[in-house]
Amino acid sequence: MPIRTFKLNVPTALTLSRIVLIPVFILITPSHPVAGAVVFGIASITDFLDGYLARRLGQITEFGIIIDPIADKFLVISALFLLVSMGSLSLWPAIIITVREFLITALRVGALTKNIVIKAEMGGKLKTNAQVFGILCLILEDSLFGVNLYGTGIVLIWIAVVLAVVSAVQYTVVFWRKI
């Protein structure tokens, strides 16, 4: 299947909507955590849908290959540092995950310039899921029927940190093998 450079299609629109939702998420979450969790959840679901639809509909573009992981990283990094600013998360997990995200995104973009596509590895997918659910738990804390989700959120974020480091090594090995 040929890869097009740019075409505004449903998968690309979903990816761009994720970027548009970031400021909304940042603005409403501190005062309305449940609404913030809903916005973050919707934005996270677009991450799954855009890739699925791009493959299913044959609408994979170079633009999508580049912008999708960038949109993902912006969403997660924004959420992590919002949680740090709200006092719900210490700085270190946010820094470790952020550095990993920038390094792997740079590695994937660099590979793409050599016509090498580095697909998501299972470790990266597990990391993403741990991040998303950890972030949701930390946003909600005890806002959901009085259930305290803070401890679960912290555990999930630290699992994401471990998976971030492991998957970064995996991506680096795949990159060097393909070059």
Sequence and secondary structure as in RCSB ss.txt:
>XXXX:A:sequence
MPIRTFKLNVPTALTLSRIVLIPVFILITPSHPVAGAVVFGIASITDFLDGYLARRLGQITEFGIIIDPIADKFL
VISALFLLVSMGSLSLWPAIIITVREFLITALRVGALTKNIVIKAEMGGKLKTNAQVFGILCLILEDSLFGVNLY
GTGIVLIWIAVVLAVVSAVQYTVVFWRKI
>XXXX:A:secstr
   BS    HHHHHHHHHHHHHHHHHHHTTT HHHHHHHHHHHHHHHHHHHHHHHHHT  BHHHHHHHHHHHHHH
HHHHHHHHHHTTSS HHHHHHHHHHHHHHHHHHHHHHHTT      HHHHHHHHHHHHHHHHHHHTTTBTTB  H
HHHHHHHHHHHHHHHHHHHHHHHHHHHH 
